[in-house]
Amino acid sequence: MSDALVELVWGDGLNRFALHIGHLRELQEKCKAGPQRILQRLSSLDWQIDDIRETIRLGLIGGGKTPSEAHTLAVRYFDERPPLESRPVAQVILMQALVGVPDDVVGKAEAETAPTNPESTPTEGSPSPPSTDGEPS
């Protein structure tokens, strides 16, 4: 599963959404702002209609819908509904694209397979690593 993929209830039921790099580029072009700025606007009172609509439409495409299917859903469940109903969905889609999955631990696979050196591991219960300084003189 892609880090950008998220399943959410929106419109007619459970839908898959993902914003990959090409979708993020199209989103910033359509909204005249970078993804972080769009997320900031969605989290404030400064959002614009396309911040919500295009995030959802492009997210549906990234989640596997055809552009035509995504357009139909956007018309039916965004254009014909109050926009604030969809704002939280757009926020989650964009946050997922920018941050990834919450339980994804960066470097986890490497950490699990890396050999450990008992002398280099921190003392149990100590929050700091052992000193690399030589013995006191």
OpenMM code with the backbone's topology and positions (N, CA, C; nanometers):
from openmm import Vec3, app, unit

residues = "MET SER ASP ALA LEU VAL GLU LEU VAL TRP GLY ASP GLY LEU ASN ARG PHE ALA LEU HIS ILE GLY HIS LEU ARG GLU LEU GLN GLU LYS CYS LYS ALA GLY PRO GLN ARG ILE LEU GLN ARG LEU SER SER LEU ASP TRP GLN ILE ASP ASP ILE ARG GLU THR ILE ARG LEU GLY LEU ILE GLY GLY GLY LYS THR PRO SER GLU ALA HIS THR LEU ALA VAL ARG TYR PHE ASP GLU ARG PRO PRO LEU GLU SER ARG PRO VAL ALA GLN VAL ILE LEU MET GLN ALA LEU VAL GLY VAL PRO ASP ASP VAL VAL GLY LYS ALA GLU ALA GLU THR ALA PRO THR ASN PRO GLU SER THR PRO THR GLU GLY SER PRO SER PRO PRO SER THR ASP GLY GLU PRO SER".split()
positions = [
    Vec3(0.0850, -0.1180, 0.0000),
    Vec3(0.0000, 0.0000, 0.0000),
    Vec3(0.0892, 0.1239, 0.0000),
    Vec3(0.0550, 0.2190, -0.0797),
    Vec3(0.1299, 0.3435, -0.0891),
    Vec3(0.1106, 0.4280, 0.0364),
    Vec3(0.2154, 0.5006, 0.0761),
    Vec3(0.2037, 0.5884, 0.1918),
    Vec3(0.0985, 0.6956, 0.1720),
    Vec3(0.0713, 0.7330, 0.0469),
    Vec3(-0.0248, 0.8396, 0.0191),
    Vec3(-0.1687, 0.7898, 0.0187),
    Vec3(-0.1899, 0.6585, 0.0128),
    Vec3(-0.3241, 0.6028, -0.0015),
    Vec3(-0.4006, 0.6050, 0.1301),
    Vec3(-0.5254, 0.6493, 0.1218),
    Vec3(-0.6133, 0.6500, 0.2380),
    Vec3(-0.7542, 0.6149, 0.1912),
    Vec3(-0.8263, 0.5388, 0.2715),
    Vec3(-0.9652, 0.5053, 0.2415),
    Vec3(-1.0546, 0.5843, 0.3352),
    Vec3(-1.1506, 0.6556, 0.2772),
    Vec3(-1.2407, 0.7410, 0.3549),
    Vec3(-1.3828, 0.7270, 0.3043),
    Vec3(-1.4776, 0.7470, 0.3938),
    Vec3(-1.6174, 0.7527, 0.3521),
    Vec3(-1.6431, 0.8942, 0.3025),
    Vec3(-1.6827, 0.9018, 0.1766),
    Vec3(-1.7161, 1.0300, 0.1138),
    Vec3(-1.8073, 1.0010, -0.0039),
    Vec3(-1.9023, 1.0876, -0.0269),
    Vec3(-1.9911, 1.0715, -0.1420),
    Vec3(-2.0819, 0.9516, -0.1260),
    Vec3(-2.0628, 0.8529, -0.2122),
    Vec3(-2.1518, 0.7364, -0.2141),
    Vec3(-2.1007, 0.6200, -0.1302),
    Vec3(-1.9974, 0.6401, -0.0503),
    Vec3(-1.9462, 0.5331, 0.0354),
    Vec3(-1.7966, 0.5398, 0.0533),
    Vec3(-1.7370, 0.4242, 0.0761),
    Vec3(-1.5934, 0.4156, 0.0984),
    Vec3(-1.5190, 0.4360, -0.0334),
    Vec3(-1.4253, 0.5295, -0.0332),
    Vec3(-1.3450, 0.5598, -0.1526),
    Vec3(-1.1981, 0.5598, -0.1152),
    Vec3(-1.1164, 0.5281, -0.2149),
    Vec3(-0.9709, 0.5328, -0.1986),
    Vec3(-0.9203, 0.6637, -0.2592),
    Vec3(-0.8289, 0.7280, -0.1876),
    Vec3(-0.7715, 0.8549, -0.2304),
    Vec3(-0.6200, 0.8471, -0.2174),
    Vec3(-0.5497, 0.9091, -0.3112),
    Vec3(-0.4044, 0.9216, -0.3019),
    Vec3(-0.3604, 1.0390, -0.3880),
    Vec3(-0.2677, 1.1143, -0.3388),
    Vec3(-0.2073, 1.2239, -0.4153),
    Vec3(-0.0585, 1.1936, -0.4293),
    Vec3(-0.0186, 1.1579, -0.5490),
    Vec3(0.1227, 1.1339, -0.5768),
    Vec3(0.1821, 1.2629, -0.6330),
    Vec3(0.3090, 1.2628, -0.6629),
    Vec3(0.3792, 1.3860, -0.7015),
    Vec3(0.3133, 1.4564, -0.8200),
    Vec3(0.2720, 1.3832, -0.9212),
    Vec3(0.2061, 1.4453, -1.0368),
    Vec3(0.0735, 1.5105, -0.9981),
    Vec3(0.0001, 1.4451, -0.9087),
    Vec3(-0.1268, 1.5021, -0.8613),
    Vec3(-0.1008, 1.6281, -0.7778),
    Vec3(0.0028, 1.6246, -0.6958),
    Vec3(0.0366, 1.7421, -0.6142),
    Vec3(0.0779, 1.8598, -0.7024),
    Vec3(0.1507, 1.8311, -0.8087),
    Vec3(0.1885, 1.9383, -0.9018),
    Vec3(0.0655, 1.9986, -0.9692),
    Vec3(-0.0273, 1.9123, -1.0112),
    Vec3(-0.1506, 1.9622, -1.0729),
    Vec3(-0.2335, 2.0405, -0.9715),
    Vec3(-0.2382, 1.9925, -0.8495),
    Vec3(-0.3129, 2.0619, -0.7444),
    Vec3(-0.2556, 2.2012, -0.7199),
    Vec3(-0.1255, 2.2119, -0.7097),
    Vec3(-0.0672, 2.3438, -0.6839),
    Vec3(-0.0873, 2.4377, -0.8020),
    Vec3(-0.0887, 2.3828, -0.9231),
    Vec3(-0.1143, 2.4652, -1.0410),
    Vec3(-0.2590, 2.5167, -1.0396),
    Vec3(-0.3537, 2.4292, -1.0115),
    Vec3(-0.4946, 2.4684, -1.0118),
    Vec3(-0.5291, 2.5628, -0.8967),
    Vec3(-0.4618, 2.5451, -0.7842),
    Vec3(-0.4930, 2.6255, -0.6653),
    Vec3(-0.3973, 2.7431, -0.6457),
    Vec3(-0.2985, 2.7551, -0.7329),
    Vec3(-0.2015, 2.8657, -0.7262),
    Vec3(-0.1322, 2.8743, -0.5902),
    Vec3(-0.1026, 2.7560, -0.5346),
    Vec3(-0.0325, 2.7494, -0.4057),
    Vec3(0.0287, 2.6109, -0.3902),
    Vec3(0.1345, 2.6037, -0.3103),
    Vec3(0.1963, 2.4750, -0.2817),
    Vec3(0.1093, 2.3916, -0.1890),
    Vec3(0.1349, 2.2612, -0.1832),
    Vec3(0.0529, 2.1719, -0.1023),
    Vec3(0.0465, 2.2101, 0.0460),
    Vec3(0.1581, 2.2521, 0.1023),
    Vec3(0.1580, 2.2917, 0.2441),
    Vec3(0.0706, 2.4151, 0.2660),
    Vec3(0.0771, 2.5104, 0.1748),
    Vec3(-0.0067, 2.6308, 0.1842),
    Vec3(-0.1547, 2.5931, 0.1708),
    Vec3(-0.1859, 2.5015, 0.0796),
    Vec3(-0.3247, 2.4561, 0.0630),
    Vec3(-0.3723, 2.3897, 0.1919),
    Vec3(-0.2892, 2.3049, 0.2504),
    Vec3(-0.3259, 2.2397, 0.3760),
    Vec3(-0.3487, 2.3437, 0.4855),
    Vec3(-0.2626, 2.4444, 0.4895),
    Vec3(-0.2788, 2.5520, 0.5873),
    Vec3(-0.4108, 2.6254, 0.5645),
    Vec3(-0.4446, 2.6524, 0.4390),
    Vec3(-0.5715, 2.7208, 0.4091),
    Vec3(-0.6897, 2.6332, 0.4496),
    Vec3(-0.6809, 2.5027, 0.4221),
    Vec3(-0.7896, 2.4126, 0.4594),
    Vec3(-0.8098, 2.4074, 0.6107),
    Vec3(-0.7037, 2.4329, 0.6844),
    Vec3(-0.7109, 2.4296, 0.8300),
    Vec3(-0.7527, 2.5639, 0.8895),
    Vec3(-0.7717, 2.6629, 0.8048),
    Vec3(-0.8087, 2.7965, 0.8524),
    Vec3(-0.9384, 2.8408, 0.7846),
    Vec3(-0.9696, 2.9657, 0.7999),
    Vec3(-1.0876, 3.0227, 0.7340),
    Vec3(-1.0529, 3.0814, 0.5987),
    Vec3(-0.9323, 3.0554, 0.5499),
    Vec3(-0.8822, 3.1155, 0.4270),
    Vec3(-0.8882, 3.0205, 0.3068),
    Vec3(-0.9632, 2.9101, 0.3170),
    Vec3(-0.9693, 2.8118, 0.2087),
    Vec3(-1.0446, 2.8674, 0.0883),
    Vec3(-1.0160, 2.8048, -0.0259),
    Vec3(-1.0856, 2.8379, -0.1499),
    Vec3(-1.1568, 2.7120, -0.1990),
    Vec3(-1.2591, 2.7297, -0.2804),
    Vec3(-1.3382, 2.6166, -0.3290),
    Vec3(-1.2500, 2.5086, -0.3912),
    Vec3(-1.1576, 2.5466, -0.4783),
    Vec3(-1.0742, 2.4465, -0.5448),
    Vec3(-0.9744, 2.3801, -0.4510),
    Vec3(-0.9425, 2.4416, -0.3381),
    Vec3(-0.8578, 2.3741, -0.2394),
    Vec3(-0.9242, 2.2429, -0.1976),
    Vec3(-1.0533, 2.2458, -0.1804),
    Vec3(-1.1290, 2.1275, -0.1392),
    Vec3(-1.1589, 2.0387, -0.2596),
    Vec3(-1.2220, 2.0967, -0.3609),
    Vec3(-1.2700, 2.0181, -0.4754),
    Vec3(-1.1572, 1.9466, -0.5489),
    Vec3(-1.0506, 2.0192, -0.5809),
    Vec3(-0.9422, 1.9603, -0.6589),
    Vec3(-0.8613, 1.8597, -0.5774),
    Vec3(-0.8484, 1.8809, -0.4482),
    Vec3(-0.7813, 1.7826, -0.3634),
    Vec3(-0.8568, 1.6504, -0.3682),
    Vec3(-0.9886, 1.6581, -0.3577),
    Vec3(-1.0707, 1.5372, -0.3602),
    Vec3(-1.0710, 1.4737, -0.4993),
    Vec3(-1.0913, 1.5536, -0.6027),
    Vec3(-1.0976, 1.4992, -0.7392),
    Vec3(-0.9661, 1.4317, -0.7766),
    Vec3(-0.8550, 1.4997, -0.7536),
    Vec3(-0.7251, 1.4412, -0.7858),
    Vec3(-0.6939, 1.3225, -0.6950),
    Vec3(-0.7391, 1.3298, -0.5702),
    Vec3(-0.7211, 1.2178, -0.4785),
    Vec3(-0.7946, 1.0933, -0.5248),
    Vec3(-0.9157, 1.1120, -0.5800),
    Vec3(-0.9906, 0.9989, -0.6341),
    Vec3(-0.9162, 0.9355, -0.7521),
    Vec3(-0.8593, 1.0190, -0.8377),
    Vec3(-0.7819, 0.9676, -0.9519),
    Vec3(-0.6607, 0.8902, -0.9004),
    Vec3(-0.5905, 0.9469, -0.8052),
    Vec3(-0.4750, 0.8783, -0.7474),
    Vec3(-0.5129, 0.7492, -0.6764),
    Vec3(-0.6367, 0.7434, -0.6281),
    Vec3(-0.6862, 0.6235, -0.5607),
    Vec3(-0.7379, 0.5172, -0.6551),
    Vec3(-0.7409, 0.5468, -0.7860),
    Vec3(-0.7784, 0.4447, -0.8823),
    Vec3(-0.8983, 0.4757, -0.9706),
    Vec3(-0.9687, 0.5850, -0.9459),
    Vec3(-1.0816, 0.6217, -1.0330),
    Vec3(-1.0277, 0.6795, -1.1631),
    Vec3(-1.1045, 0.6650, -1.2703),
    Vec3(-1.0672, 0.7316, -1.3948),
    Vec3(-1.0955, 0.8803, -1.3785),
    Vec3(-1.0332, 0.9658, -1.4592),
    Vec3(-1.0648, 1.1086, -1.4517),
    Vec3(-1.2145, 1.1355, -1.4694),
    Vec3(-1.2792, 1.0616, -1.5573),
    Vec3(-1.4229, 1.0794, -1.5799),
    Vec3(-1.5040, 1.0417, -1.4554),
    Vec3(-1.4689, 0.9295, -1.3931),
    Vec3(-1.5383, 0.8879, -1.2702),
    Vec3(-1.5168, 0.9899, -1.1589),
    Vec3(-1.3937, 1.0378, -1.1447),
    Vec3(-1.3619, 1.1359, -1.0404),
    Vec3(-1.4393, 1.2652, -1.0636),
    Vec3(-1.4476, 1.3085, -1.1893),
    Vec3(-1.5231, 1.4299, -1.2222),
    Vec3(-1.6711, 1.4125, -1.1866),
    Vec3(-1.7291, 1.2984, -1.2226),
    Vec3(-1.8699, 1.2713, -1.1935),
    Vec3(-1.8953, 1.2749, -1.0435),
    Vec3(-1.8077, 1.2121, -0.9656),
    Vec3(-1.8241, 1.2125, -0.8200),
    Vec3(-1.8073, 1.3528, -0.7628),
    Vec3(-1.7118, 1.4291, -0.8154),
    Vec3(-1.6918, 1.5665, -0.7676),
    Vec3(-1.8138, 1.6531, -0.7951),
    Vec3(-1.8731, 1.6385, -0.9116),
    Vec3(-1.9939, 1.7145, -0.9444),
    Vec3(-2.1077, 1.6737, -0.8510),
    Vec3(-2.1279, 1.5441, -0.8382),
    Vec3(-2.2406, 1.4931, -0.7603),
    Vec3(-2.2268, 1.5202, -0.6105),
    Vec3(-2.1092, 1.4981, -0.5551),
    Vec3(-2.0946, 1.5037, -0.4096),
    Vec3(-2.0185, 1.6250, -0.3574),
    Vec3(-1.9681, 1.7088, -0.4470),
    Vec3(-1.9079, 1.8349, -0.4021),
    Vec3(-1.9842, 1.9537, -0.4581),
    Vec3(-1.9942, 1.9610, -0.5903),
    Vec3(-2.0569, 2.0774, -0.6533),
    Vec3(-2.2019, 2.0951, -0.6105),
    Vec3(-2.2705, 1.9865, -0.5814),
    Vec3(-2.4125, 1.9923, -0.5479),
    Vec3(-2.4381, 1.9819, -0.3975),
    Vec3(-2.3330, 1.9970, -0.3157),
    Vec3(-2.3440, 1.9887, -0.1702),
    Vec3(-2.2730, 2.1080, -0.1071),
    Vec3(-2.2987, 2.1359, 0.0197),
    Vec3(-2.2234, 2.2428, 0.0877),
    Vec3(-2.0745, 2.2057, 0.0958),
    Vec3(-1.9862, 2.2957, 0.0578),
    Vec3(-1.8429, 2.2631, 0.0523),
    Vec3(-1.7823, 2.2230, 0.1865),
    Vec3(-1.8350, 2.2762, 0.2957),
    Vec3(-1.7753, 2.2426, 0.4245),
    Vec3(-1.7959, 2.0964, 0.4633),
    Vec3(-1.8897, 2.0279, 0.3998),
    Vec3(-1.9054, 1.8845, 0.4247),
    Vec3(-1.7809, 1.8082, 0.3818),
    Vec3(-1.7130, 1.8563, 0.2801),
    Vec3(-1.5982, 1.7853, 0.2229),
    Vec3(-1.4633, 1.8379, 0.2708),
    Vec3(-1.4620, 1.9478, 0.3411),
    Vec3(-1.3341, 2.0052, 0.3839),
    Vec3(-1.2512, 1.9086, 0.4688),
    Vec3(-1.3097, 1.8384, 0.5685),
    Vec3(-1.2268, 1.7454, 0.6468),
    Vec3(-1.1678, 1.6317, 0.5620),
    Vec3(-1.2420, 1.5868, 0.4627),
    Vec3(-1.1928, 1.4811, 0.3736),
    Vec3(-1.0715, 1.5317, 0.2957),
    Vec3(-1.0816, 1.6521, 0.2418),
    Vec3(-0.9692, 1.7104, 0.1674),
    Vec3(-0.8465, 1.7257, 0.2578),
    Vec3(-0.8688, 1.7676, 0.3816),
    Vec3(-0.7569, 1.7821, 0.4754),
    Vec3(-0.6852, 1.6488, 0.4973),
    Vec3(-0.7619, 1.5433, 0.5194),
    Vec3(-0.7021, 1.4120, 0.5446),
    Vec3(-0.6261, 1.3621, 0.4213),
    Vec3(-0.6848, 1.3796, 0.3037),
    Vec3(-0.6192, 1.3350, 0.1791),
    Vec3(-0.4847, 1.4048, 0.1622),
    Vec3(-0.4840, 1.5357, 0.1800),
    Vec3(-0.3611, 1.6122, 0.1612),
    Vec3(-0.2601, 1.5830, 0.2715),
    Vec3(-0.3062, 1.5700, 0.3937),
    Vec3(-0.2154, 1.5375, 0.5042),
    Vec3(-0.1510, 1.4008, 0.4812),
    Vec3(-0.2302, 1.3055, 0.4364),
    Vec3(-0.1780, 1.1712, 0.4084),
    Vec3(-0.0700, 1.1769, 0.3000),
    Vec3(-0.0942, 1.2578, 0.1976),
    Vec3(0.0039, 1.2701, 0.0886),
    Vec3(0.1337, 1.3335, 0.1364),
    Vec3(0.1243, 1.4286, 0.2267),
    Vec3(0.2429, 1.5016, 0.2717),
    Vec3(0.3178, 1.4328, 0.3852),
    Vec3(0.2450, 1.3621, 0.4694),
    Vec3(0.3064, 1.3031, 0.5882),
    Vec3(0.3221, 1.1519, 0.5776),
    Vec3(0.2295, 1.0842, 0.5119),
    Vec3(0.2335, 0.9386, 0.5016),
    Vec3(0.1480, 0.8731, 0.6076),
    Vec3(0.1632, 0.7425, 0.6181),
    Vec3(0.0809, 0.6669, 0.7121),
    Vec3(0.1301, 0.6893, 0.8549),
    Vec3(0.0369, 0.7015, 0.9508),
    Vec3(0.0766, 0.7315, 1.0881),
    Vec3(0.1626, 0.6234, 1.1532),
    Vec3(0.1452, 0.4958, 1.1177),
    Vec3(0.2227, 0.3895, 1.1809),
    Vec3(0.3481, 0.3520, 1.1041),
    Vec3(0.3813, 0.4298, 1.0014),
    Vec3(0.5008, 0.4041, 0.9225),
    Vec3(0.6212, 0.4597, 0.9977),
    Vec3(0.7153, 0.3738, 1.0323),
    Vec3(0.8346, 0.4175, 1.1039),
    Vec3(0.9485, 0.4242, 1.0034),
    Vec3(0.9999, 0.5436, 0.9820),
    Vec3(1.1086, 0.5623, 0.8866),
    Vec3(1.2288, 0.4811, 0.9317),
    Vec3(1.2830, 0.4011, 0.8401),
    Vec3(1.4006, 0.3215, 0.8704),
    Vec3(1.3712, 0.1965, 0.9516),
    Vec3(1.2449, 0.1625, 0.9732),
    Vec3(1.2083, 0.0485, 1.0568),
    Vec3(1.2695, -0.0809, 1.0046),
    Vec3(1.2578, -0.1070, 0.8752),
    Vec3(1.3108, -0.2303, 0.8185),
    Vec3(1.4621, -0.2364, 0.8350),
    Vec3(1.5291, -0.1246, 0.8170),
    Vec3(1.6736, -0.1209, 0.8325),
    Vec3(1.7122, -0.1450, 0.9775),
    Vec3(1.6372, -0.0845, 1.0699),
    Vec3(1.6672, -0.0986, 1.2118),
    Vec3(1.6475, -0.2424, 1.2578),
    Vec3(1.5484, -0.3120, 1.2030),
    Vec3(1.5204, -0.4494, 1.2426),
    Vec3(1.6271, -0.5456, 1.1919),
    Vec3(1.6909, -0.5150, 1.0791),
    Vec3(1.7883, -0.6059, 1.0206),
    Vec3(1.9328, -0.5671, 1.0516),
    Vec3(1.9545, -0.4489, 1.1055),
    Vec3(2.0903, -0.4036, 1.1335),
    Vec3(2.1467, -0.4790, 1.2529),
    Vec3(2.2748, -0.5226, 1.2437),
    Vec3(2.3354, -0.5900, 1.3580),
    Vec3(2.3526, -0.4914, 1.4727),
    Vec3(2.3420, -0.5413, 1.5931),
    Vec3(2.3563, -0.4526, 1.7084),
    Vec3(2.4884, -0.4811, 1.7771),
    Vec3(2.5466, -0.3783, 1.8275),
    Vec3(2.6690, -0.3872, 1.9035),
    Vec3(2.6338, -0.3536, 2.0473),
    Vec3(2.6436, -0.4498, 2.1412),
    Vec3(2.6019, -0.4235, 2.2782),
    Vec3(2.6746, -0.3056, 2.3410),
    Vec3(2.7993, -0.2800, 2.3002),
    Vec3(2.8729, -0.1685, 2.3581),
    Vec3(2.8212, -0.0334, 2.3102),
    Vec3(2.7503, -0.0321, 2.1953),
    Vec3(2.7043, 0.0955, 2.1416),
    Vec3(2.5592, 0.1254, 2.1754),
    Vec3(2.4921, 0.0342, 2.2459),
    Vec3(2.3527, 0.0602, 2.2800),
    Vec3(2.3465, 0.1367, 2.4097),
    Vec3(2.2475, 0.2267, 2.4240),
    Vec3(2.2367, 0.3051, 2.5461),
    Vec3(2.2093, 0.2148, 2.6658),
    Vec3(2.2512, 0.2610, 2.7832),
    Vec3(2.2231, 0.1902, 2.9069),
    Vec3(2.0730, 0.1848, 2.9264),
    Vec3(2.0243, 0.0689, 2.9687),
    Vec3(1.8798, 0.0523, 2.9872),
    Vec3(1.8284, 0.1577, 3.0838),
    Vec3(1.7220, 0.2243, 3.0428),
    Vec3(1.6608, 0.3267, 3.1263),
    Vec3(1.7218, 0.4641, 3.1078),
    Vec3(1.8341, 0.4736, 3.0420),
    Vec3(1.8978, 0.6024, 3.0194),
    Vec3(1.8469, 0.6633, 2.8905),
    Vec3(1.8026, 0.7907, 2.8943),
    Vec3(1.7523, 0.8530, 2.7733),
    Vec3(1.8609, 0.8970, 2.6767),
    Vec3(1.9867, 0.8982, 2.7200),
    Vec3(2.0916, 0.9467, 2.6310),
    Vec3(2.1878, 0.8344, 2.5962),
    Vec3(2.2508, 0.8465, 2.4778),
    Vec3(2.3467, 0.7436, 2.4357),
    Vec3(2.4721, 0.7496, 2.5217),
    Vec3(2.5498, 0.6401, 2.5249),
    Vec3(2.6736, 0.6417, 2.6030),
    Vec3(2.7715, 0.7435, 2.5458),
    Vec3(2.8576, 0.7910, 2.6301),
    Vec3(2.9558, 0.8900, 2.5912),
    Vec3(3.0577, 0.8315, 2.4968),
    Vec3(3.1028, 0.9107, 2.3995),
    Vec3(3.2097, 0.8672, 2.3093),
    Vec3(3.3410, 0.9292, 2.3512),
    Vec3(3.3392, 1.0079, 2.4584),
    Vec3(3.4630, 1.0681, 2.5086),
    Vec3(3.5501, 0.9611, 2.5738),
    Vec3(3.6797, 0.9858, 2.5777),
    Vec3(3.7710, 0.8942, 2.6420),
    Vec3(3.7528, 0.8990, 2.7939),
    Vec3(3.8295, 0.8167, 2.8624),
    Vec3(3.8260, 0.8138, 3.0090),
    Vec3(3.8753, 0.9467, 3.0631),
    Vec3(3.8177, 0.9910, 3.1754),
    Vec3(3.8662, 1.1165, 3.2353),
    Vec3(4.0121, 1.1038, 3.2758),
    Vec3(4.0889, 1.2127, 3.2677),
    Vec3(4.2300, 1.2091, 3.3005),
    Vec3(4.2517, 1.2409, 3.4451),
] * unit.nanometer
topology = app.Topology()
chain = topology.addChain("A")
for resn in residues:
    res = topology.addResidue(resn, chain)
    for name in ("N", "CA", "C"):
        topology.addAtom(name, app.Element.getBySymbol(name[0]), res)
